[in-house]
Amino acid sequence: MILIADSGSTKTSWCFSVAGKEPELFNTGGVNPFFRTTENIVAEWKESRIAHLPEEVEKIFFYGAGIVNEEKANVIKKALEPFFPNAQKEVHSDLLAAAHATLGKKSGIACILGTGANSCQYNGEEITAHVPPLGFILGDEGSGAVLGRKLVGDFLKNMMPEELVKLFAEKYPIEYAEFLNRVYRQEKPNKFLAGFVPFLKENIEHEYCENLVQSEFDSFIFRNVAQYSGFEKQPICFVGSVAFFFQEQLKNVLLKRNLVLGIILKEPLLKLMEYHKQF
């Protein structure tokens, strides 16, 4: 019996696999150890499907946001202990999840493009180089938060084409002061800004939207991927909703730079199950 988890700050996707049976998929809340304690996580899991899984689970592979060192990994390991005391437990970053899911045992560059952005160079076993993403204020090029920030900024500064201004105002009837309040005074402004990305998808045929998305993807490649040694010849793979829903624009950017595109996944969970069944 194997249990695999892919966790973000708001949602954890689980896959429970027993030999000879269809894997069971379910979700619980996000458990980023930067913001959660072991005790807090245990209390939540006691009220979830986790508490009803058999103790005899043999291996657990937990990948998540915020797992940047052994201290943060131990927050998760200790939370798993009351439910699965005899299981072998491995806790890794969401970036390693992207590498395992897209590259397996092959070397290359693994990237995340969702609400945030991240990337790494991977040798088939471990992450060997990492450019810090820096968040949506200083970095996170190509992410949902940055795409939303640029879109909202253009709307408020009257730099968006007139026909799109009308559509945007109808879809998001938010006052100027409320935009500023949500970005500068409320929690999770990155998620608020990423919430405007569907507008780009709905209007991607418009030159403005196409150019905005491709420009951000080009910045992501230039400021992140191009920092890795030999990036020109390595497969560049992506995980995340932004990469998935704008994959045509992503392909165009890589093609213009003569780069090698690997696979693009919306979510890594099922590929992680394949990886751990093989290796």
C-alpha positions as CSV (number, residue, x, y, z in Angstrom):
1,M,0.0,0.0,0.0
2,I,1.4,3.4,-1.1
3,L,0.1,6.9,-0.3
4,I,1.3,9.9,-2.3
5,A,0.4,13.5,-1.6
6,D,0.9,16.7,-3.6
7,S,0.2,19.7,-1.4
8,G,-0.1,23.4,-1.9
9,S,-1.1,26.1,0.5
10,T,-4.8,25.6,-0.2
11,K,-5.3,22.0,-1.3
12,T,-3.6,18.6,-0.8
13,S,-4.3,16.0,-3.5
14,W,-3.8,12.4,-2.4
15,C,-3.5,9.1,-4.2
16,F,-3.9,5.8,-2.2
17,S,-2.8,2.7,-4.1
18,V,-3.3,-0.9,-3.2
19,A,-1.9,-3.6,-5.5
20,G,-4.6,-5.0,-7.8
21,K,-7.1,-2.2,-7.2
22,E,-7.9,1.2,-8.8
23,P,-6.1,4.0,-6.9
24,E,-8.3,6.1,-4.7
25,L,-8.0,9.9,-5.2
26,F,-9.2,12.4,-2.6
27,N,-8.4,16.0,-1.4
28,T,-7.8,17.6,2.0
29,G,-6.8,21.2,2.9
30,G,-3.4,22.6,2.1
31,V,-0.6,22.0,4.7
32,N,2.3,24.4,3.9
33,P,4.6,24.0,6.9
34,F,5.6,27.7,6.7
35,F,2.1,28.5,8.0
36,R,1.0,25.3,9.8
37,T,2.1,23.4,12.9
38,T,2.3,19.6,13.3
39,E,-0.5,19.8,15.9
40,N,-2.7,21.9,13.7
41,I,-2.3,19.5,10.7
42,V,-3.0,16.4,12.9
43,A,-6.2,18.0,14.1
44,E,-7.4,18.6,10.6
45,W,-6.4,15.1,9.3
46,K,-8.4,13.5,12.2
47,E,-11.5,14.9,10.5
48,S,-10.6,13.7,7.0
49,R,-10.2,10.6,4.9
50,I,-6.6,10.2,6.3
51,A,-7.9,9.0,9.6
52,H,-9.8,6.2,7.9
53,L,-7.0,4.8,5.8
54,P,-5.4,1.5,7.1
55,E,-2.4,1.9,9.4
56,E,-0.7,-0.8,7.4
57,V,0.3,1.7,4.6
58,E,3.9,0.8,3.8
59,K,5.2,3.8,2.0
60,I,4.3,7.5,2.0
61,F,5.7,10.1,-0.4
62,F,4.6,13.6,0.5
63,Y,5.5,16.5,-1.8
64,G,4.5,20.0,-0.9
65,A,5.0,23.8,-1.0
66,G,7.1,25.3,1.8
67,I,9.2,22.1,2.3
68,V,12.5,23.9,1.8
69,N,14.6,22.1,4.5
70,E,14.7,19.2,7.0
71,E,13.0,21.3,9.7
72,K,9.9,22.0,7.5
73,A,9.9,18.3,6.3
74,N,9.8,17.1,9.9
75,V,6.6,19.1,10.5
76,I,4.9,16.9,7.9
77,K,6.6,13.7,9.0
78,K,5.5,14.1,12.6
79,A,2.0,14.9,11.5
80,L,1.9,11.6,9.5
81,E,3.3,9.6,12.4
82,P,0.0,9.1,14.5
83,F,-1.8,7.8,11.5
84,F,0.9,5.6,9.9
85,P,3.4,4.7,12.6
86,N,5.1,1.9,10.7
87,A,5.2,3.5,7.2
88,Q,8.4,4.5,5.5
89,K,8.0,8.3,5.0
90,E,9.6,10.6,2.5
91,V,8.8,14.3,2.4
92,H,10.0,16.5,-0.5
93,S,9.4,19.9,-2.1
94,D,6.8,20.5,-4.8
95,L,9.7,21.3,-7.1
96,L,11.0,17.7,-6.8
97,A,7.5,16.5,-7.5
98,A,7.5,18.4,-10.7
99,A,10.9,16.9,-11.6
100,H,9.8,13.3,-10.7
101,A,6.5,13.7,-12.5
102,T,7.8,15.1,-15.8
103,L,11.4,13.8,-16.1
104,G,11.4,10.6,-14.1
105,K,15.0,9.4,-14.1
106,K,16.1,11.6,-17.0
107,S,17.9,14.8,-16.6
108,G,16.4,18.2,-17.6
109,I,14.8,21.3,-16.3
110,A,11.5,21.2,-14.4
111,C,9.3,24.2,-13.9
112,I,6.1,25.2,-12.1
113,L,3.8,27.8,-13.6
114,G,0.7,28.1,-11.5
115,T,-0.3,30.9,-9.0
116,G,3.4,31.2,-8.4
117,A,6.5,30.1,-10.5
118,N,9.6,28.0,-9.8
119,S,12.2,26.0,-11.7
120,C,15.2,23.7,-11.1
121,Q,17.8,21.7,-12.9
122,Y,17.5,18.0,-12.3
123,N,20.1,15.2,-13.0
124,G,17.6,12.3,-12.9
125,E,18.1,11.8,-9.1
126,E,18.1,15.1,-7.4
127,I,17.9,18.9,-7.9
128,T,21.3,20.2,-8.8
129,A,20.6,23.9,-9.4
130,H,17.8,26.3,-8.4
131,V,17.1,30.0,-9.3
132,P,15.1,31.6,-6.5
133,P,11.6,32.5,-7.8
134,L,11.4,35.6,-5.4
135,G,7.6,35.8,-5.3
136,F,5.2,37.9,-7.3
137,I,6.7,41.3,-6.3
138,L,10.3,40.6,-7.2
139,G,10.0,37.6,-9.5
140,D,7.6,34.8,-10.3
141,E,7.7,35.7,-14.0
142,G,5.0,33.9,-16.0
143,S,2.9,33.0,-12.9
144,G,-0.8,33.6,-12.5
145,A,-0.1,36.2,-9.9
146,V,2.2,38.2,-12.1
147,L,-0.1,37.8,-15.2
148,G,-2.9,39.1,-13.0
149,R,-0.8,42.0,-11.6
150,K,0.1,43.2,-15.1
151,L,-3.5,42.8,-16.4
152,V,-5.0,44.8,-13.4
153,G,-2.2,47.4,-13.7
154,D,-3.0,48.0,-17.4
155,F,-6.7,48.2,-16.6
156,L,-6.3,50.8,-13.9
157,K,-3.8,52.9,-15.9
158,N,-6.0,52.8,-19.0
159,M,-3.4,50.9,-21.0
160,M,-5.7,48.1,-22.0
161,P,-7.4,48.2,-25.4
162,E,-10.8,49.9,-25.2
163,E,-12.8,46.8,-26.2
164,L,-11.1,44.8,-23.5
165,V,-11.6,47.5,-20.8
166,K,-15.4,47.1,-21.3
167,L,-15.3,43.3,-21.0
168,F,-13.0,43.5,-18.0
169,A,-15.2,46.0,-16.2
170,E,-18.3,43.9,-16.8
171,K,-16.7,40.7,-15.6
172,Y,-15.0,42.3,-12.6
173,P,-17.1,45.2,-11.3
174,I,-14.6,46.2,-8.6
175,E,-13.9,49.8,-7.6
176,Y,-10.4,51.3,-7.8
177,A,-10.1,51.5,-4.0
178,E,-11.1,47.9,-3.6
179,F,-8.4,46.7,-6.0
180,L,-5.8,48.5,-3.9
181,N,-7.3,47.2,-0.7
182,R,-7.2,43.6,-1.9
183,V,-3.6,43.9,-3.1
184,Y,-2.0,46.0,-0.3
185,R,-4.1,45.3,2.8
186,Q,-5.8,41.9,2.5
187,E,-4.2,38.4,2.9
188,K,-3.1,36.4,-0.1
189,P,-2.9,39.2,-2.8
190,N,-1.1,36.7,-5.1
191,K,-4.2,34.5,-5.2
192,F,-6.4,37.5,-5.7
193,L,-4.3,38.6,-8.7
194,A,-4.2,35.1,-10.1
195,G,-8.0,35.1,-10.1
196,F,-7.9,37.4,-13.2
197,V,-6.1,34.9,-15.3
198,P,-9.3,33.3,-16.7
199,F,-9.9,36.7,-18.5
200,L,-6.7,36.2,-20.4
201,K,-7.7,32.7,-21.4
202,E,-11.2,33.8,-22.5
203,N,-9.7,36.5,-24.7
204,I,-6.5,34.9,-25.8
205,E,-7.3,35.5,-29.4
206,H,-6.9,39.2,-28.8
207,E,-3.4,40.4,-29.7
208,Y,-3.1,42.2,-26.3
209,C,-3.7,39.1,-24.3
210,E,-1.6,36.9,-26.5
211,N,1.3,39.3,-26.2
212,L,1.0,39.7,-22.5
213,V,1.1,36.0,-21.8
214,Q,4.0,35.3,-24.3
215,S,6.0,38.3,-23.0
216,E,5.7,36.9,-19.4
217,F,6.7,33.4,-20.5
218,D,9.7,34.8,-22.3
219,S,10.7,36.6,-19.2
220,F,10.4,33.4,-17.2
221,I,12.7,31.6,-19.6
222,F,15.2,34.5,-19.7
223,R,15.3,35.2,-16.0
224,N,15.1,31.6,-14.8
225,V,15.6,28.8,-17.2
226,A,18.5,30.5,-19.1
227,Q,20.5,30.6,-15.9
228,Y,21.0,26.8,-15.9
229,S,24.1,25.4,-17.6
230,G,23.4,23.7,-20.9
231,F,19.7,24.7,-20.8
232,E,19.6,25.0,-24.6
233,K,19.9,21.3,-25.1
234,Q,17.9,19.9,-22.2
235,P,14.1,19.1,-22.1
236,I,12.2,21.8,-20.3
237,C,9.1,20.5,-18.6
238,F,6.2,22.3,-16.9
239,V,3.6,21.6,-14.2
240,G,0.8,23.9,-13.2
241,S,-2.5,25.3,-14.4
242,V,-1.0,28.4,-16.1
243,A,1.4,26.3,-18.2
244,F,-1.4,23.8,-19.0
245,F,-4.0,26.3,-20.1
246,F,-1.6,28.5,-22.0
247,Q,0.5,25.7,-23.5
248,E,0.2,27.0,-27.1
249,Q,1.8,30.3,-26.0
250,L,4.4,28.4,-24.0
251,K,5.3,26.3,-27.0
252,N,5.6,29.4,-29.2
253,V,8.0,31.0,-26.8
254,L,10.2,27.9,-26.6
255,L,10.1,27.4,-30.4
256,K,11.3,31.0,-31.0
257,R,14.2,30.4,-28.7
258,N,15.0,27.0,-30.3
259,L,14.5,25.2,-27.0
260,V,13.4,21.7,-26.3
261,L,9.9,21.4,-24.8
262,G,9.3,18.4,-22.6
263,I,5.9,17.5,-21.2
264,I,3.3,19.8,-19.7
265,L,1.1,18.6,-16.8
266,K,-1.8,20.4,-15.1
267,E,-1.1,18.4,-11.9
268,P,1.7,15.9,-11.1
269,L,-0.1,13.4,-8.9
270,L,-0.9,10.5,-11.3
271,K,2.6,10.8,-12.8
272,L,4.1,10.7,-9.3
273,M,2.2,7.4,-8.7
274,E,3.7,6.0,-12.0
275,Y,7.1,7.1,-10.9
276,H,7.0,5.5,-7.5
277,K,5.5,2.2,-8.9
278,Q,8.5,2.1,-11.3
279,F,11.2,3.2,-8.9
